[in-house]
Amino acid sequence: MKKNVRFKILFGIMLLMSLGSCSDFLDRAPTAELDVDQVFSDFELAKKYQLRLYATLRGGFFEFAEDDYSVDWGYDLLSNMDDHSLHSKSDCSTQELIKGGWTGVRSEKTTWGAGLAVARKWRFSYQAIRSINIFLENYSRVPLASMEQQKEMDILVGEAYFLRAHHYLELVKRWGGVPIMRDIIAPDKNYRPVREDVKTCLDYIVEDCMFAAEKLPVKVSSLWEGRVTKGAALGLKARTLLYGASPYWVQKGSGITWKQAADAALEVINLKDENGAPVYELLSDYRDVFLKNFNKEIIYCENTSTKQFWGYYTIVPTLMGGFSNGMMASQEFVDCYEIKDEVSGKYVPFDRNNPEHMANMYNKDRRDPRFDMTLFYNGSKWQGETLGFYEGGNVWPKEGDKNFYLGYCFKKYLNESVRGASMGGIGAGGTFVFNWIFMRYADVLLMYAEAQNQVGGPNSIGGDGVGGLTALQALNLVRNRGGHGISEIASSISPDDFDEKVRNERAVELVIEDQRFFDVRRWNIADQVLSKPLHGVKTIKVGDTFQYDFNHTDGPVRKKWDNREQYFLYPINIEELQRNPNLEQNPGWIDIVRE
């Protein structure tokens, strides 16, 4: 930015709101109104400005949050628009979207519902990018009094490049090619950029990730937990390349290969600390990944500090202390969990046509151990209670937002040690620290397994091919974390069958982490997967026995879109198109009248 262009930086506004949802180190920011020359003439002020940029890292529960993102709650995930999860609230954004309420004509002034996803995410991301660009264009003006300050500034710069890459990937995942803001644009300038192609956008993101990785430390001290590291930058690069190498984005001209994606993921896997020890590892207990903040499996996350997180209340049933009956799992998802074969002792795909499998549907000793670690189902245990998911059972209210459409809900993020006033619940007013995980080590292993299989098959070794990891080994590490007992996949598996195993593993391992919503799109199967109705289970108790209808449907009916493209990319908001006629609407969505 030219020095004669002056504007006010409102530290309390400038998109960096929500002090309560940030770590303590972010709470050290000033709230006074200062201009850019003042901020970047003082190291401490510039540092505080940059640290406030972390407030733009908003986790999945904030996808449909308030306009200023200033509240510490949200209760809807993108996962509720895939085929494995559904929210029970009839007025939530995702219910509106899957019923067909999502079109490009929605106004950004919408205060609730689908318009939030279209208008606010786009606007929020670009506001965040502009704030980041202000720092990147002005940090060199800051006087540095010592080598220590120079080292700190290098890290601050690396973090800024990482944050910008994060926001651009969030945009590309949703809209495809987007405008790239390379310079600071004065607020009064009539800025009308064009959309860059997908390749240009992905290359730009990778470049930012590489620059960030050069500047960032491998690890941070406990005082700075929540700040990003070299591994986060390398992981974001790997995810970007995985997307670019996937079928949908290749047909959009990404120009990225599976080898690039595999090599990038392997770089994260092989990352070592100053003592030569691996930086990341799988926790032995799957549930600990989500209940123990800043553990060794987490690569980067949103840091919510110790503020009460209301999203927690919205993923559990009301009678367990929740805000509504929250997020329900579909039968399609439940069937993804493998079952131990009674004869061979090996885990095999669950088959609803197999009577023996059906008889052990809810046998947690036979199903993949993550089944019971992830789901509440009829007969499951919680805080000493046996849960009854049937009419007349202790968790079966059936009216309004308390309606169990599908007969399952999630325990994945819930802490059993936190009790509330209501049965088995967390209770209103409880405090829960929940750091939304953007990326973890298991995801990187699955990225590598998927990409390396495409390069050379399940038994191929990435990198230099010496002493490395095969795609099969990476997948088996995730399946059998901590000796969970899931049988390893045989080395004789074909590449195509292995690919299906990876896809199923991603579904099970990463459920309600907002990965599948984008996975089915990059695999180019969204129209096949998301056009089908979801099923659940209806449970009826007869005496001391239960009868189950596993083809039960009792909820919103998914709209079948008029054209295939609508399954893959968001529409650009109409008002955004009217402000900038140089923007092209995504295929299949309502456009403005162009001269």
C-alpha positions in Angstrom: 0.0 0.0 0.0 1.3 3.5 -0.8 2.2 5.4 2.3 -0.1 8.3 1.3 -3.1 6.0 1.4 -4.2 6.2 5.0 -7.1 4.5 6.7 -8.2 3.5 10.1 -7.7 0.1 11.6 -10.4 -0.8 14.1 -8.8 -3.5 16.1 -12.1 -4.3 17.8 -13.8 -4.7 14.4 -11.7 -5.4 11.2 -13.1 -8.9 11.1 -11.0 -9.8 14.2 -13.9 -9.9 16.6 -14.9 -12.4 19.2 -12.2 -11.9 21.8 -14.0 -14.5 23.9 -13.3 -17.3 21.4 -9.6 -16.6 21.2 -6.7 -17.9 23.2 -5.2 -15.7 26.0 -2.3 -14.7 23.7 -4.9 -13.1 21.4 -6.5 -11.2 24.2 -3.5 -9.0 24.5 -4.6 -6.9 21.5 -5.4 -3.2 21.9 -8.9 -1.9 21.3 -8.1 1.7 20.5 -8.6 3.1 17.0 -5.1 3.5 15.4 -4.0 4.3 11.9 -1.7 2.1 9.8 1.4 4.3 10.3 1.0 4.1 14.1 0.6 0.4 14.1 3.5 -0.4 11.9 5.9 2.0 13.6 5.9 -0.1 16.7 6.9 -3.7 17.0 4.5 -4.6 19.8 1.5 -3.0 18.1 2.3 -4.8 14.8 2.7 -8.0 16.7 -0.7 -7.6 18.4 -2.3 -6.7 15.0 -1.0 -9.9 13.5 -2.0 -12.1 16.5 -5.5 -10.9 16.2 -5.6 -12.3 12.7 -6.0 -15.7 14.4 -9.6 -14.7 15.2 -10.3 -15.3 11.5 -9.7 -19.0 12.0 -13.2 -20.1 12.5 -14.1 -23.8 13.0 -16.8 -25.9 11.5 -19.5 -24.8 14.0 -19.1 -21.2 12.8 -19.9 -22.0 9.1 -23.4 -20.5 9.6 -22.6 -18.2 12.5 -23.8 -14.6 13.1 -22.8 -11.9 10.7 -20.0 -10.5 12.8 -18.8 -13.9 14.0 -18.8 -12.4 17.5 -20.7 -15.1 19.4 -19.3 -18.3 20.9 -21.9 -20.6 19.5 -23.1 -22.2 16.4 -25.0 -25.4 15.8 -24.7 -26.5 12.2 -21.9 -28.2 10.3 -21.3 -28.6 6.6 -21.3 -32.3 7.5 -25.1 -32.1 7.9 -25.3 -31.7 4.1 -23.5 -34.9 3.3 -24.9 -38.4 3.3 -23.8 -39.4 6.7 -25.2 -36.7 9.1 -28.4 -34.6 9.4 -29.4 -31.9 11.9 -32.7 -32.3 13.6 -33.6 -28.6 13.7 -36.0 -27.7 10.9 -34.9 -24.1 10.7 -31.1 -24.7 10.6 -29.2 -23.7 7.5 -28.3 -27.2 6.3 -31.9 -28.4 6.4 -32.9 -25.4 4.3 -30.2 -26.1 1.8 -30.8 -29.8 1.3 -34.5 -29.1 0.7 -33.6 -26.8 -2.1 -33.5 -23.4 -0.4 -30.0 -22.6 -1.6 -29.8 -20.4 -4.7 -27.7 -17.6 -5.9 -30.5 -15.1 -5.4 -30.3 -15.1 -1.6 -29.4 -11.7 -0.2 -26.4 -11.2 2.1 -28.8 -9.3 4.3 -30.4 -12.7 5.2 -30.3 -13.1 8.9 -30.9 -16.8 9.0 -30.7 -19.8 6.8 -29.0 -20.7 3.6 -28.1 -17.2 2.5 -25.5 -17.2 5.3 -23.4 -19.8 3.6 -23.5 -18.1 0.3 -22.9 -14.4 1.2 -21.2 -14.4 4.6 -18.5 -17.0 4.0 -17.3 -15.2 0.8 -17.4 -11.8 2.4 -15.8 -13.0 5.7 -12.9 -14.7 3.8 -12.1 -11.7 1.7 -12.3 -9.4 4.7 -9.9 -11.7 6.5 -7.5 -11.8 3.5 -7.6 -8.0 3.3 -6.6 -7.7 7.0 -3.8 -10.2 6.4 -2.6 -8.4 3.3 -2.4 -5.2 5.4 0.1 -6.9 7.6 2.1 -8.5 4.8 2.4 -5.2 3.0 3.5 -3.2 6.0 5.5 -5.4 8.3 8.8 -4.4 6.7 8.2 -0.9 8.0 8.4 -2.0 11.6 11.6 -1.0 13.4 13.3 -4.1 14.9 15.4 -3.5 18.0 17.0 -6.9 18.3 17.7 -10.3 16.7 15.0 -11.7 18.9 12.5 -9.3 17.4 13.7 -10.3 14.0 13.1 -13.9 14.8 9.6 -13.1 16.1 8.8 -11.1 13.0 9.8 -14.0 10.8 7.4 -16.2 12.6 4.6 -13.6 12.4 5.1 -13.3 8.7 5.0 -17.0 8.2 1.8 -17.2 10.2 0.2 -14.5 8.0 1.1 -16.4 4.8 -0.4 -19.5 6.3 -3.6 -17.8 7.3 -4.0 -16.3 3.8 -3.5 -19.7 2.3 -6.1 -21.2 4.6 -8.7 -18.7 3.6 -8.0 -19.0 -0.1 -8.3 -22.8 0.1 -11.6 -22.4 1.9 -12.8 -20.2 -0.9 -11.6 -22.5 -3.7 -13.2 -25.6 -2.1 -16.5 -23.9 -2.2 -16.5 -21.7 -5.3 -13.6 -23.0 -7.5 -11.5 -20.3 -9.1 -11.8 -17.0 -7.2 -10.3 -13.5 -7.4 -6.9 -13.2 -5.8 -6.2 -10.0 -3.9 -2.5 -9.5 -4.4 -2.5 -5.9 -3.2 -4.3 -3.7 -0.6 -7.2 -2.0 -2.2 -8.3 1.3 -0.6 -11.8 1.2 0.7 -13.0 3.9 -1.6 -11.6 2.3 -4.8 -14.0 0.7 -7.2 -12.4 -2.7 -7.2 -13.9 -5.2 -9.7 -11.5 -8.2 -10.0 -12.1 -11.2 -12.3 -12.0 -14.8 -11.1 -8.7 -16.6 -11.5 -8.6 -20.1 -12.9 -8.4 -23.1 -10.5 -4.7 -23.7 -11.4 -3.7 -20.2 -10.6 -5.5 -20.3 -7.3 -4.1 -23.6 -6.2 -0.5 -22.6 -7.2 -0.9 -19.4 -5.2 -2.0 -21.3 -2.1 0.9 -23.7 -2.4 3.3 -20.9 -2.8 2.0 -19.2 0.4 2.3 -22.6 2.2 5.9 -23.1 1.1 6.8 -19.6 2.2 5.1 -20.1 5.5 6.9 -23.4 6.1 10.2 -21.7 5.7 9.4 -19.2 8.4 7.5 -21.2 11.0 9.0 -23.3 13.8 8.5 -27.1 14.0 7.0 -26.8 17.5 5.8 -24.0 19.8 6.0 -23.8 23.6 2.9 -24.4 25.7 2.6 -20.6 26.2 1.8 -20.3 22.5 -0.3 -23.4 21.9 -2.7 -22.8 19.1 -0.3 -20.9 16.9 0.5 -22.6 13.6 3.8 -24.4 12.9 5.8 -25.7 10.0 3.8 -28.9 10.0 0.5 -27.0 9.6 1.9 -25.2 6.6 3.1 -28.4 5.0 -0.2 -30.1 5.9 -2.2 -27.3 4.2 0.0 -27.6 1.2 -0.6 -31.4 1.1 -4.4 -30.9 1.4 -4.3 -28.3 -1.4 -2.4 -30.7 -3.7 -4.7 -33.6 -2.8 -7.7 -31.6 -3.9 -5.9 -30.5 -7.0 -5.0 -34.1 -8.0 -8.5 -35.3 -7.4 -10.8 -36.1 -10.4 -13.1 -33.1 -10.2 -10.4 -30.5 -9.9 -8.2 -32.2 -12.6 -11.1 -31.8 -15.0 -11.2 -28.1 -14.0 -7.6 -27.7 -15.1 -5.7 -27.9 -11.8 -2.6 -29.4 -13.5 -1.6 -31.2 -10.2 -0.5 -34.8 -10.1 -1.1 -37.5 -7.5 2.7 -37.7 -7.0 2.8 -34.1 -6.0 0.1 -34.8 -3.4 1.7 -38.0 -2.1 5.1 -36.4 -1.7 3.6 -33.4 0.1 1.8 -35.7 2.6 4.9 -37.7 3.1 6.8 -34.6 4.0 4.4 -34.1 6.9 4.7 -37.7 8.0 8.5 -37.6 8.0 8.7 -34.3 9.9 11.0 -34.5 12.9 11.7 -32.3 15.9 15.1 -31.1 17.1 15.7 -34.5 18.7 14.9 -36.5 15.6 11.5 -37.7 17.0 8.4 -37.6 14.9 6.4 -34.4 15.4 3.0 -36.0 15.0 1.7 -39.4 16.1 -1.7 -41.2 16.3 -3.1 -41.3 19.8 -3.8 -44.8 21.1 -7.4 -43.8 22.0 -9.6 -42.4 19.2 -11.8 -40.4 21.7 -8.8 -38.7 23.2 -8.1 -37.0 19.9 -11.2 -34.8 20.4 -11.2 -34.6 24.2 -7.5 -33.7 24.8 -6.7 -30.3 23.4 -3.4 -29.7 21.6 -2.5 -33.4 21.6 0.2 -34.8 19.3 -2.2 -35.9 16.6 -3.5 -32.3 16.0 -1.7 -30.4 13.2 -3.7 -27.2 13.5 -7.0 -26.2 15.1 -9.1 -23.3 16.1 -8.3 -22.3 19.7 -11.4 -21.5 21.7 -9.5 -21.1 25.0 -11.8 -21.6 28.1 -14.9 -20.0 26.8 -18.2 -21.9 26.9 -18.7 -23.4 23.5 -22.4 -23.5 22.7 -22.0 -25.7 19.6 -21.3 -28.5 22.1 -24.9 -28.3 23.2 -26.3 -28.7 19.8 -24.8 -32.0 18.8 -26.5 -34.0 21.6 -30.1 -34.8 22.4 -32.1 -32.4 24.6 -32.5 -35.0 27.4 -28.7 -35.2 27.5 -28.3 -31.5 28.1 -28.4 -30.4 24.5 -29.9 -27.4 22.7 -31.9 -29.6 20.3 -31.6 -33.2 19.3 -28.7 -32.0 17.2 -26.8 -34.1 14.7 -28.1 -37.5 13.8 -26.2 -40.2 11.9 -27.7 -41.9 8.9 -28.0 -45.7 8.4 -25.8 -45.2 5.3 -23.0 -44.0 7.7 -23.6 -46.7 10.3 -23.2 -49.3 7.6 -19.7 -48.0 6.9 -18.4 -49.6 10.1 -16.9 -53.0 9.4 -17.8 -56.1 11.5 -15.6 -58.9 12.7 -16.3 -62.1 10.8 -17.3 -64.9 13.3 -15.2 -67.5 11.5 -12.0 -65.8 10.3 -11.9 -63.2 13.1 -11.1 -60.6 10.4 -13.0 -57.3 9.9 -15.1 -57.3 6.8 -17.5 -54.8 5.2 -20.9 -54.8 6.9 -23.5 -56.5 4.8 -27.2 -55.9 5.5 -28.0 -59.0 3.4 -26.1 -61.2 5.8 -28.4 -62.3 8.7 -25.5 -62.9 11.0 -24.3 -59.3 10.5 -27.7 -57.9 11.1 -28.0 -59.9 14.3 -24.9 -58.1 15.5 -25.6 -54.6 14.2 -25.2 -53.1 17.7 -22.7 -55.6 19.1 -19.9 -53.2 20.0 -17.5 -56.1 20.5 -18.0 -57.2 16.8 -18.1 -53.8 15.1 -15.2 -51.5 14.4 -14.2 -50.1 17.8 -14.9 -46.6 16.5 -18.6 -47.5 16.1 -19.2 -47.3 19.9 -16.7 -44.4 20.3 -18.6 -42.3 17.8 -22.3 -43.1 18.1 -25.2 -43.3 20.4 -27.6 -46.0 19.4 -30.3 -48.1 21.1 -28.8 -49.9 24.0 -25.6 -47.9 24.1 -24.3 -46.7 27.5 -23.6 -43.2 28.7 -22.8 -42.1 32.3 -24.2 -45.3 33.8 -27.4 -45.1 31.7 -28.7 -47.4 29.0 -30.1 -45.3 26.2 -33.4 -46.3 24.7 -33.9 -45.0 21.2 -37.4 -46.2 20.9 -40.9 -44.8 21.5 -41.3 -44.6 25.2 -37.5 -44.9 25.7 -35.5 -42.4 27.8 -34.1 -40.5 24.8 -37.1 -40.6 22.5 -39.1 -37.3 22.6 -40.6 -36.9 19.2 -41.8 -33.4 18.6 -40.3 -30.4 16.9 -36.5 -30.2 17.3 -36.6 -33.2 19.6 -37.5 -35.5 16.7 -35.1 -38.4 16.1 -35.5 -38.7 12.4 -32.8 -41.3 12.0 -32.5 -43.1 15.3 -28.8 -42.4 15.9 -26.8 -39.4 17.1 -23.1 -38.6 17.8 -21.0 -38.9 20.9 -17.7 -38.2 19.1 -17.0 -34.8 20.6 -18.8 -35.4 23.9 -17.0 -35.7 27.3 -18.6 -38.3 29.5 -17.0 -36.9 32.6 -19.0 -33.6 32.3 -22.3 -34.0 34.0 -25.4 -31.7 34.0 -28.7 -31.5 35.8 -30.5 -33.6 33.2 -30.1 -37.3 32.5 -26.7 -38.2 31.3 -26.2 -34.6 30.1 -23.8 -31.7 30.2 -26.5 -29.3 31.4 -26.9 -25.7 30.6 -24.2 -23.4 31.8 -21.4 -26.0 31.7 -18.0 -25.0 30.4 -16.4 -27.1 27.7 -13.2 -26.3 25.8 -13.6 -27.5 22.2 -10.9 -26.7 19.7 -12.2 -27.4 16.2 -9.6 -29.5 14.5 -8.8 -28.4 10.9 -6.2 -31.1 10.3 -4.8 -34.0 12.2 -2.2 -36.7 11.6 -4.7 -39.5 10.7 -6.0 -37.3 7.9 -2.5 -36.8 6.5 -1.9 -40.6 6.6 -5.1 -41.1 4.6 -4.1 -38.3 2.2 -0.9 -40.1 1.6 -2.5 -43.6 1.3 -5.0 -42.2 -1.3 -2.4 -40.3 -3.4 0.4 -42.9 -3.3 -2.0 -45.7 -4.3 -2.9 -43.6 -7.4 0.9 -43.2 -8.1 2.0 -46.9 -7.8 -0.6 -49.0 -6.1 -1.1 -50.1 -2.4 2.4 -51.5 -2.0 4.3 -48.7 -3.5 6.6 -46.5 -1.4 6.5 -42.8 -1.8 9.4 -40.3 -1.9 12.7 -41.8 -2.8 11.3 -45.3 -2.4 13.9 -46.3 0.2 12.9 -46.9 3.8 9.6 -45.1 3.3 6.0 -45.9 3.9 3.7 -47.8 1.5 0.2 -46.6 0.9 -1.1 -49.8 2.5 1.0 -49.3 5.7 -0.3 -45.7 6.0 -3.9 -47.0 5.8 -3.3 -49.8 8.3 -1.8 -47.4 10.8 -5.0 -45.5 11.0 -7.2 -48.6 11.1 -5.3 -50.1 13.9 -4.3 -47.2 16.1 -3.3 -48.2 19.6 -4.0 -51.8 18.8 -7.7 -51.4 18.4 -7.7 -54.8 16.8 -9.0 -54.0 13.4 -7.4 -56.5 11.1 -4.9 -55.2 8.6 -5.8 -55.1 4.9 -4.0 -57.7 2.9 -1.2 -56.7 0.5 -2.9 -58.6 -2.3 -5.7 -55.9 -2.5 -6.1 -54.3 -6.0 -5.6 -50.5 -6.4 -9.3 -50.0 -7.2 -10.4 -52.0 -4.1 -7.8 -50.1 -2.0 -9.2 -46.8 -3.2 -12.6 -47.9 -2.0 -11.1 -48.8 1.4 -9.5 -45.4 1.7 -12.7 -43.7 0.9 -14.6 -45.8 3.5 -11.8 -45.2 6.0 -12.1 -41.4 5.5 -15.8 -41.6 6.1 -15.5 -43.5 9.4 -12.3 -41.8 10.8 -13.2 -38.2 9.8 -17.0 -38.2 10.3 -18.5 -34.8 11.2 -15.1 -33.1 10.7 -16.4 -31.5 7.5 -14.2 -33.6 5.3 -16.8 -35.8 3.5 -18.7 -32.7 2.3 -15.7 -31.9 0.2 -14.4 -35.4 -0.4 -17.5 -36.5 -2.5 -17.1 -33.3 -4.6 -13.4 -33.8 -5.3 -14.0 -37.4 -6.1 -16.6 -36.2 -8.7 -19.4 -38.3 -7.2 -21.4 -35.7 -5.3 -24.3 -35.9 -7.7 -24.5 -39.7 -7.2 -24.2 -39.6 -3.4 -26.2 -36.5 -2.5 -29.2 -37.0 -4.7 -30.4 -40.0 -2.6 -32.6 -39.9 0.5 -31.1 -40.7 3.8 -32.3 -43.6 5.9 -32.3 -44.3 9.6 -33.7 -46.9 12.0 -37.1 -47.0 13.6 -36.9 -49.1 16.8 -40.0 -50.6 18.4 -39.9 -52.4 21.7 -42.1 -55.4 22.0 -42.0 -56.9 25.4 -38.3 -57.4 26.1 -37.3 -57.5 22.5 -36.7 -54.9 19.8 -37.8 -54.7 16.2 -35.8 -52.6 13.8 -36.8 -51.0 10.5 -33.4 -50.1 8.9 -35.0 -48.5 5.8 -36.8 -45.9 7.8 -37.1 -42.3 6.4 -38.7 -39.6 8.5 -37.2 -36.2 7.8 -36.5 -33.5 5.2 -36.6 -34.7 1.6 -33.5 -33.8 -0.4 -34.0 -31.8 -3.5 -32.7 -33.3 -6.7 -31.0 -30.4 -8.4 -31.9 -29.5 -11.9 -28.3 -29.8 -13.1 -25.2 -31.7 -12.1 -23.0 -28.7 -11.4 -25.1 -27.5 -8.5 -23.8 -30.5 -6.5 -20.2 -29.4 -6.7 -19.8 -25.6 -6.3 -21.5 -22.8 -4.3 -23.3 -20.1 -6.2 -21.9 -16.6 -6.0 -24.3 -14.3 -4.2 -26.4 -12.2 -6.6 -25.6 -8.9 -4.8 -21.8 -9.7 -5.2 -22.4 -10.2 -8.9 -24.2 -6.9 -9.1 -21.4 -5.1 -7.3 -18.8 -6.6 -9.6 -20.1 -7.6 -13.1 -16.6 -8.9 -13.9 -17.4 -12.0 -11.7 -18.8 -15.0 -13.5 -21.5 -17.0 -11.8 -20.8 -20.7 -11.3 -22.4 -23.1 -13.8 -26.0 -24.1 -13.1 -26.8 -21.2 -10.7 -29.0 -18.1 -11.2 -27.0 -15.3 -12.8 -27.6 -11.6 -13.1 -28.7 -10.2 -16.5 -25.6 -9.2 -18.3 -25.4 -6.7 -21.1 
